[in-house]
Amino acid sequence: MAYPPAAAKRLVRMLAEAPADLHVQSLVEGENGPRGTLERLRPEPGDLLPRDGAPIAGFRLTLIKGMGNSRGNTESGFIRSVDDAVDRFHHGVVAHLGAVDARTGRRV
């Protein structure tokens, strides 16, 4: 991955239109690194950097959503809430990332 501060800044820039409650976590070899909501990370992307200087292997993006508690097709149904969560994550997060080259971490 690129120079860690640059990678964190680039990710936060790419997620400029993503929901503020998106959780971002840096991943380091064999363990999880620092995490925070996008709202908190926008002014300070450096908070994603591991304190020990370990290289960042990637990032985990999580959008938390409550799920329905019934099976039916109603608005509060579990299946509908899963569909809504997937749509929200795709439209709010994935669509803003675009195609990224896995080797360089750069947009293609």
DSSP file (Angstrom, degrees, kcal/mol; ACC not computed):
  #  RESIDUE AA STRUCTURE BP1 BP2  ACC     N-H-->O    O-->H-N    N-H-->O    O-->H-N    TCO  KAPPA ALPHA  PHI   PSI    X-CA   Y-CA   Z-CA
    1    1 A M              0   0    0      0, 0.0   104,-0.1     0, 0.0   103,-0.1   0.000 360.0 360.0 360.0 158.4    0.0    0.0    0.0
    2    2 A A        -     0   0    0    102,-0.2    54,-0.2     1,-0.2     5,-0.1   0.033 360.0 -50.9 -64.1 175.9    1.1    3.6   -0.5
    3    3 A Y    >>  -     0   0    0      1,-0.1     4,-2.3     3,-0.1     3,-0.6  -0.325  63.7-122.6 -49.7 124.3    2.7    5.8    2.1
    4    4 A P  H 3> S+     0   0    0      0, 0.0     4,-2.4     0, 0.0     5,-0.2   0.829 106.1  47.3 -51.2 -48.0    0.2    5.4    5.1
    5    5 A P  H 3> S+     0   0    0      0, 0.0     4,-2.3     0, 0.0     5,-0.2   0.908 114.6  48.3 -61.8 -37.3   -0.7    9.1    5.6
    6    6 A A  H <> S+     0   0    0     -3,-0.6     4,-2.6     2,-0.2     5,-0.2   0.894 110.9  50.9 -67.3 -39.2   -1.3    9.6    1.9
    7    7 A A  H  X S+     0   0    0     -4,-2.3     4,-2.3     2,-0.2    -1,-0.2   0.909 111.4  47.4 -65.1 -42.1   -3.4    6.4    1.7
    8    8 A A  H  X S+     0   0    0     -4,-2.4     4,-2.2    -5,-0.2    -2,-0.2   0.926 114.3  46.6 -65.3 -44.9   -5.6    7.5    4.6
    9    9 A K  H  X S+     0   0    0     -4,-2.3     4,-2.4    -5,-0.2    -2,-0.2   0.914 112.2  50.6 -63.1 -43.0   -6.1   11.0    3.2
   10   10 A R  H  X S+     0   0    0     -4,-2.6     4,-2.6     2,-0.2    -2,-0.2   0.913 110.2  49.8 -63.2 -43.0   -6.9    9.6   -0.3
   11   11 A L  H  X S+     0   0    0     -4,-2.3     4,-1.5     2,-0.2    -1,-0.2   0.935 111.4  47.8 -61.9 -46.5   -9.5    7.2    1.2
   12   12 A V  H  < S+     0   0    0     -4,-2.2    -1,-0.2     1,-0.2    -2,-0.2   0.887 112.6  50.0 -63.1 -38.3  -11.2   10.0    3.1
   13   13 A R  H >< S+     0   0    0     -4,-2.4     3,-1.5     1,-0.2    -1,-0.2   0.910 108.8  51.7 -64.3 -42.4  -11.2   12.2    0.0
   14   14 A M  H 3< S+     0   0    0     -4,-2.6     3,-0.4     1,-0.3    -1,-0.2   0.793 110.1  50.6 -64.2 -27.6  -12.7    9.3   -2.1
   15   15 A L  T >< S+     0   0    0     -4,-1.5     3,-1.5     1,-0.2    -1,-0.3   0.077  71.7 121.6 -98.3  23.0  -15.5    9.0    0.5
   16   16 A A  T <  S+     0   0    0     -3,-1.5    -1,-0.2     1,-0.3    -2,-0.1   0.822  81.0  40.0 -56.5 -34.1  -16.4   12.7    0.5
   17   17 A E  T 3  S+     0   0    0     -3,-0.4    -1,-0.3    -4,-0.2    -2,-0.1   0.417  93.7 109.3 -96.6   0.7  -20.0   11.9   -0.4
   18   18 A A  S <  S-     0   0    0     -3,-1.5    75,-0.2     1,-0.1    74,-0.1  -0.332  84.2 -80.7 -74.5 159.2  -20.3    8.8    1.8
   19   19 A P    >   -     0   0    0      0, 0.0     3,-1.7     0, 0.0    19,-0.2  -0.303  33.5-128.1 -61.4 142.5  -22.5    8.9    4.9
   20   20 A A  T 3  S+     0   0    0      1,-0.3    19,-2.2    18,-0.1    20,-0.3   0.742 106.0  62.5 -63.5 -24.5  -20.9   10.5    7.9
   21   21 A D  T 3  S+     0   0    0     17,-0.2    43,-0.5    16,-0.2    -1,-0.3   0.322  73.1 124.6 -88.1  10.4  -21.8    7.4   10.1
   22   22 A L    <   -     0   0    0     -3,-1.7    16,-2.6    41,-0.1     2,-0.5  -0.523  58.1-137.5 -66.3 130.8  -19.6    5.1    7.9
   23   23 A H  E     -AB  37  62A   0     39,-3.6    39,-2.7    -2,-0.2     2,-0.4  -0.809  19.1-167.3 -93.3 131.9  -17.1    3.3   10.1
   24   24 A V  E     -AB  36  61A   0     12,-3.0    12,-2.0    -2,-0.5     2,-0.4  -0.973   6.1-178.5-120.9 132.1  -13.6    3.1    8.7
   25   25 A Q  E     -AB  35  60A   0     35,-2.2    35,-3.0    -2,-0.4     2,-0.3  -0.997  21.3-135.2-132.1 133.5  -10.9    0.8   10.2
   26   26 A S  E     - B   0  59A   0      8,-2.6     7,-3.1    -2,-0.4     2,-0.5  -0.628  19.9-145.6 -82.7 147.3   -7.3    0.4    9.1
   27   27 A L  E     -AB  32  58A   0     31,-2.9    30,-3.6    -2,-0.3    31,-1.2  -0.953  15.4-174.4-116.2 130.2   -6.1   -3.1    8.8
   28   28 A V  E >   -AB  31  56A   0      3,-1.8     3,-2.2    -2,-0.5    28,-0.1  -0.812  47.8 -65.6-117.2 162.7   -2.5   -4.1    9.7
   29   29 A E  T 3  S-     0   0    0     26,-0.6    -1,-0.1    -2,-0.3     3,-0.1  -0.227 118.1  -6.9 -53.1 117.9   -0.9   -7.5    9.2
   30   30 A G  T 3  S+     0   0    0      1,-0.1     2,-0.3    -2,-0.0    -1,-0.3   0.427 128.8  46.0  80.2  -0.7   -2.5  -10.0   11.6
   31   31 A E  E <  S-A   28   0A   0     -3,-2.2    -3,-1.8     0, 0.0     2,-0.3  -0.966  83.5 -90.5-159.6 174.4   -4.7   -7.5   13.5
   32   32 A N  E     -A   27   0A   0     -2,-0.3    -5,-0.2    -5,-0.2     3,-0.1  -0.738  36.7-154.6 -94.2 143.0   -7.1   -4.6   13.3
   33   33 A G  E     -     0   0A   0     -7,-3.1    16,-0.1    -2,-0.3    -1,-0.1  -0.180  42.3 -42.2 -99.6-163.9   -5.9   -1.0   13.4
   34   34 A P  E     -     0   0A   0      0, 0.0    -8,-2.6     0, 0.0     2,-0.3  -0.168  58.7-170.2 -60.6 155.2   -7.5    2.2   14.5
   35   35 A R  E     +A   25   0A   0    -10,-0.2     2,-0.3    -3,-0.1   -10,-0.2  -0.950  14.5 152.5-143.9 163.2  -11.1    3.0   13.5
   36   36 A G  E     -A   24   0A   0    -12,-2.0   -12,-3.0    -2,-0.3     2,-0.2  -0.960  45.9 -79.4-175.8 169.0  -13.5    5.8   13.6
   37   37 A T  E  >  -A   23   0A   0     -2,-0.3     4,-2.0   -14,-0.2     3,-0.5  -0.493  40.5-117.7 -78.7 154.5  -16.6    7.2   11.9
   38   38 A L  H  > S+     0   0    0    -16,-2.6     4,-2.3   -18,-0.3   -17,-0.2   0.861 114.7  61.6 -59.7 -35.8  -16.1    9.2    8.7
   39   39 A E  H  4 S+     0   0    0    -19,-2.2    -1,-0.2     1,-0.2   -18,-0.1   0.901 110.5  39.3 -57.2 -41.7  -17.5   12.2   10.4
   40   40 A R  H  4 S+     0   0    0     -3,-0.5     4,-0.5   -20,-0.3    -1,-0.2   0.792 117.2  50.2 -78.5 -29.0  -14.6   12.1   12.9
   41   41 A L  H  < S+     0   0    0     -4,-2.0    -2,-0.2     1,-0.2    -1,-0.2   0.728  89.7  79.0 -84.5 -22.1  -12.0   11.2   10.4
   42   42 A R  S  < S+     0   0    0     -4,-2.3    -1,-0.2     1,-0.2    -2,-0.1   0.921 101.4  37.6 -55.5 -47.8  -12.8   13.8    7.7
   43   43 A P  S    S+     0   0    0      0, 0.0    -1,-0.2     0, 0.0    -2,-0.2   0.772 133.5  26.5 -75.8 -21.1  -10.9   16.6    9.6
   44   44 A E    >   +     0   0    0     -4,-0.5     3,-1.9    -3,-0.1    -2,-0.2  -0.556  59.1 166.6-142.1  74.8   -8.1   14.2   10.8
   45   45 A P  G >  S+     0   0    0      0, 0.0     3,-2.0     0, 0.0     4,-0.2   0.724  71.7  78.6 -61.6 -20.1   -7.5   11.2    8.5
   46   46 A G  G >  S+     0   0    0      1,-0.3     3,-1.8     2,-0.2    -5,-0.1   0.663  72.1  80.1 -63.2 -15.1   -4.3   10.6   10.3
   47   47 A D  G <  S+     0   0    0     -3,-1.9    -1,-0.3     1,-0.3     4,-0.1   0.650  83.4  64.6 -66.2 -12.5   -6.3    9.0   13.2
   48   48 A L  G <  S+     0   0    0     -3,-2.0    -1,-0.3    -4,-0.1    -2,-0.2   0.585  80.6 102.7 -82.2 -10.6   -6.4    5.9   11.0
   49   49 A L  S <  S-     0   0    0     -3,-1.8     2,-0.1    -4,-0.2     5,-0.0  -0.556  81.2-113.0 -79.3 133.5   -2.7    5.4   11.2
   50   50 A P    >   -     0   0    0      0, 0.0     3,-1.5     0, 0.0    -1,-0.1  -0.394  19.7-133.2 -62.1 138.1   -1.4    2.7   13.6
   51   51 A R  T 3  S+     0   0    0      1,-0.3    -2,-0.0     2,-0.1   -18,-0.0   0.810 104.3  55.7 -64.6 -30.5    0.5    4.3   16.5
   52   52 A D  T 3  S-     0   0    0      1,-0.0    -1,-0.3     2,-0.0    -3,-0.0   0.431 114.8-113.8 -84.9   3.2    3.4    1.8   16.2
   53   53 A G    <   +     0   0    0     -3,-1.5    -2,-0.1     1,-0.2     3,-0.1   0.591  56.8 164.4  78.8   9.7    3.9    2.8   12.6
   54   54 A A        -     0   0    0      1,-0.1    -1,-0.2   -26,-0.0     2,-0.1  -0.298  45.8 -99.6 -59.8 143.4    2.9   -0.7   11.3
   55   55 A P        -     0   0    0      0, 0.0   -26,-0.6     0, 0.0     2,-0.5  -0.398  34.1-119.3 -67.2 141.5    2.2   -0.7    7.5
   56   56 A I  E     -B   28   0A   0    -54,-0.2   -28,-0.2   -28,-0.1     3,-0.1  -0.693  24.1-172.7 -82.9 127.2   -1.5   -0.5    6.6
   57   57 A A  E     -     0   0A   0    -30,-3.6     2,-0.3    -2,-0.5   -29,-0.2   0.683  62.0 -51.3 -91.0 -21.6   -2.6   -3.6    4.6
   58   58 A G  E     -B   27   0A   0    -31,-1.2   -31,-2.9   -57,-0.0     2,-0.3  -0.979  55.5 -92.1 172.8-170.2   -6.1   -2.2    3.8
   59   59 A F  E     -B   26   0A   0     -2,-0.3     2,-0.5   -33,-0.2   -33,-0.2  -0.979  18.1-144.8-134.2 146.3   -9.2   -0.7    5.2
   60   60 A R  E     -B   25   0A   0    -35,-3.0   -35,-2.2    -2,-0.3     2,-0.5  -0.957  14.7-160.6-110.1 128.0  -12.5   -2.1    6.4
   61   61 A L  E     +B   24   0A   0     -2,-0.5     2,-0.4   -37,-0.2   -37,-0.2  -0.941  12.4 178.9-111.6 127.0  -15.6    0.0    5.7
   62   62 A T  E     -B   23   0A   0    -39,-2.7   -39,-3.6    -2,-0.5     2,-0.6  -0.993  16.7-168.0-133.6 130.5  -18.8   -0.7    7.7
   63   63 A L        -     0   0    0     -2,-0.4     2,-0.3   -41,-0.2   -41,-0.1  -0.957  21.7-145.5-117.4 110.8  -22.1    1.0    7.6
   64   64 A I        +     0   0    0     -2,-0.6     2,-0.3   -43,-0.5   -43,-0.0  -0.570  24.7 168.8 -83.7 135.6  -24.2    0.0   10.6
   65   65 A K        -     0   0    0     -2,-0.3     2,-0.1     0, 0.0    20,-0.0  -0.989  33.9-119.3-147.0 134.6  -28.0   -0.4   10.2
   66   66 A G        -     0   0    0     -2,-0.3     2,-0.3     1,-0.1    19,-0.1  -0.444  32.5-137.5 -68.8 146.4  -30.7   -1.9   12.4
   67   67 A M        -     0   0    0     -2,-0.1    11,-0.2     1,-0.1    12,-0.1  -0.788  17.1-104.4-109.2 151.5  -32.5   -4.8   10.9
   68   68 A G        -     0   0    0      9,-0.5     9,-0.2    -2,-0.3    -1,-0.1  -0.195  19.6-142.1 -65.3 163.4  -36.2   -5.6   10.9
   69   69 A N  S    S+     0   0    0      7,-0.7     2,-0.3     9,-0.0     8,-0.2   0.276  74.0  68.5-116.5  11.4  -37.5   -8.3   13.2
   70   70 A S  B    S-c   77   0B   0      6,-0.9     8,-4.5     2,-0.1     9,-0.3  -0.914  70.3-136.4-127.2 159.7  -40.2   -9.9   11.1
   71   71 A R        +     0   0    0     -2,-0.3     8,-0.2     6,-0.2     6,-0.1   0.684  68.0 100.4 -88.4 -17.4  -39.8  -12.0    8.0
   72   72 A G  S    S-     0   0    0      1,-0.1     8,-0.5     7,-0.1     7,-0.3   0.275  86.8 -98.3 -64.3-171.8  -42.6  -10.6    5.8
   73   73 A N  S    S+     0   0    0      6,-0.1    -1,-0.1     7,-0.1    -2,-0.0   0.252  81.7 119.4 -92.2   9.5  -42.5   -8.1    3.0
   74   74 A T  S >  S-     0   0    0      1,-0.1     3,-1.8     2,-0.0     6,-0.3  -0.205  83.2-100.1 -72.4 167.4  -43.5   -5.2    5.3
   75   75 A E  T 3  S+     0   0    0      1,-0.3    -1,-0.1     5,-0.1    -7,-0.1   0.825 125.3  48.6 -55.9 -33.1  -41.3   -2.1    5.7
   76   76 A S  T 3  S+     0   0    0      4,-0.1    -6,-0.9    -8,-0.1    -7,-0.7   0.392  86.5 122.6 -91.1   4.7  -40.1   -3.5    9.1
   77   77 A G  B <>  -c   70   0B   0     -3,-1.8     4,-2.1    -9,-0.2    -9,-0.5  -0.335  67.2-127.7 -70.4 148.3  -39.3   -7.0    7.6
   78   78 A F  H  > S+     0   0    0     -8,-4.5     4,-2.2     2,-0.2   -10,-0.2   0.917 106.9  50.6 -61.4 -47.0  -35.8   -8.4    7.9
   79   79 A I  H  > S+     0   0    0     -9,-0.3     4,-2.3    -7,-0.3    -1,-0.2   0.924 111.7  47.8 -61.4 -45.0  -35.4   -9.3    4.2
   80   80 A R  H  > S+     0   0    0     -8,-0.5     4,-2.5    -6,-0.3    -1,-0.2   0.891 110.9  51.8 -62.0 -39.5  -36.5   -5.7    3.2
   81   81 A S  H  X S+     0   0    0     -4,-2.1     4,-2.2     2,-0.2    -1,-0.2   0.853 108.7  50.5 -69.1 -32.7  -34.1   -4.2    5.7
   82   82 A V  H  X S+     0   0    0     -4,-2.2     4,-2.5     2,-0.2     5,-0.2   0.936 111.3  48.7 -67.0 -45.3  -31.2   -6.3    4.4
   83   83 A D  H  X S+     0   0    0     -4,-2.3     4,-2.5     1,-0.2    -2,-0.2   0.924 112.6  48.4 -57.4 -45.1  -32.0   -5.2    0.8
   84   84 A D  H  X S+     0   0    0     -4,-2.5     4,-2.7     1,-0.2    -1,-0.2   0.892 110.7  51.0 -63.2 -40.3  -32.1   -1.6    2.0
   85   85 A A  H  X S+     0   0    0     -4,-2.2     4,-2.5     2,-0.2    -2,-0.2   0.915 111.2  47.3 -64.8 -43.1  -28.8   -1.9    3.9
   86   86 A V  H  X S+     0   0    0     -4,-2.5     4,-2.6     2,-0.2    -2,-0.2   0.927 113.7  48.0 -64.5 -44.7  -27.1   -3.4    0.8
   87   87 A D  H  X S+     0   0    0     -4,-2.5     4,-3.0    -5,-0.2     5,-0.3   0.927 111.9  49.7 -61.0 -44.9  -28.5   -0.6   -1.4
   88   88 A R  H  X S+     0   0    0     -4,-2.7     4,-2.6     1,-0.2     5,-0.3   0.918 112.7  47.1 -62.0 -43.2  -27.5    2.1    1.0
   89   89 A F  H  X>S+     0   0    0     -4,-2.5     4,-2.0     2,-0.2     5,-1.7   0.925 115.4  45.6 -65.2 -43.7  -23.9    0.7    1.3
   90   90 A H  I  <>S+     0   0    0     -4,-2.6     5,-2.8     3,-0.2     6,-0.2   0.961 120.7  36.8 -64.6 -51.1  -23.6    0.4   -2.5
   91   91 A H  I  <5S+     0   0    0     -4,-3.0    -2,-0.2    -5,-0.2    -1,-0.2   0.844 124.7  40.7 -72.3 -33.1  -25.0    3.8   -3.4
   92   92 A G  I  <5S+     0   0    0     -4,-2.6    -1,-0.2    -5,-0.3    -3,-0.2   0.724 134.9   6.7 -88.6 -22.1  -23.5    5.6   -0.4
   93   93 A V  I >X5S+     0   0    0     -4,-2.0     3,-1.2    -5,-0.3     4,-0.8   0.702 124.3  46.0-124.8 -64.3  -20.0    4.0   -0.3
   94   94 A V  I >><S+     0   0    0     -5,-1.7     3,-1.1     1,-0.3     4,-1.1   0.875 107.9  58.2 -59.2 -41.8  -19.0    1.7   -3.1
   95   95 A A  H 34<S+     0   0    0     -5,-2.8    -1,-0.3    -6,-0.3    -4,-0.1   0.778 105.8  51.3 -61.2 -26.0  -20.3    3.9   -5.9
   96   96 A H  H <4 S+     0   0    0     -3,-1.2    -1,-0.3    -6,-0.2    -2,-0.2   0.648 100.6  62.7 -86.4 -15.5  -17.9    6.7   -4.7
   97   97 A L  H << S-     0   0    0     -3,-1.1    -2,-0.2    -4,-0.8    -1,-0.2   0.845  82.2-172.9 -78.5 -32.7  -14.9    4.5   -4.6
   98   98 A G     <  -     0   0    0     -4,-1.1     2,-0.4     9,-0.1    -1,-0.1  -0.148  48.9 -28.7  66.8-171.5  -14.8    3.8   -8.3
   99   99 A A        -     0   0    0      2,-0.0     9,-2.2     0, 0.0     2,-0.4  -0.658  66.4-169.1 -80.0 129.2  -12.4    1.3   -9.7
  100  100 A V  B     -D  107   0C   0     -2,-0.4     2,-0.6     7,-0.3     7,-0.3  -0.977  24.5-123.7-122.5 131.9   -9.2    1.0   -7.6
  101  101 A D     >  -     0   0    0      5,-3.7     4,-3.1    -2,-0.4     5,-0.4  -0.636  18.0-149.1 -73.4 119.0   -6.1   -0.8   -8.8
  102  102 A A  T  4 S+     0   0    0     -2,-0.6    -1,-0.2     1,-0.2     0, 0.0   0.791  92.3  54.1 -62.7 -29.0   -5.4   -3.3   -6.0
  103  103 A R  T  4 S+     0   0    0      1,-0.1    -1,-0.2     3,-0.1    -2,-0.0   0.879 125.5  18.6 -75.0 -36.9   -1.6   -3.2   -6.6
  104  104 A T  T  4 S-     0   0    0     -3,-0.3  -102,-0.2     2,-0.2    -2,-0.2   0.617  91.9-127.9-110.0 -16.5   -1.2    0.5   -6.3
  105  105 A G     <  +     0   0    0     -4,-3.1     2,-0.3     1,-0.3    -3,-0.1   0.595  67.2 129.8  76.8   9.8   -4.3    1.7   -4.5
  106  106 A R        -     0   0    0     -5,-0.4    -5,-3.7     1,-0.1    -1,-0.3  -0.690  65.1-103.6-100.0 151.4   -4.9    4.2   -7.2
  107  107 A R  B      D  100   0C   0     -2,-0.3    -7,-0.3    -7,-0.3    -1,-0.1  -0.398 360.0 360.0 -66.9 145.5   -8.1    4.8   -9.2
  108  108 A V              0   0    0     -9,-2.2    -8,-0.1    -2,-0.1    -1,-0.1   0.371 360.0 360.0-116.8 360.0   -8.1    3.5  -12.7
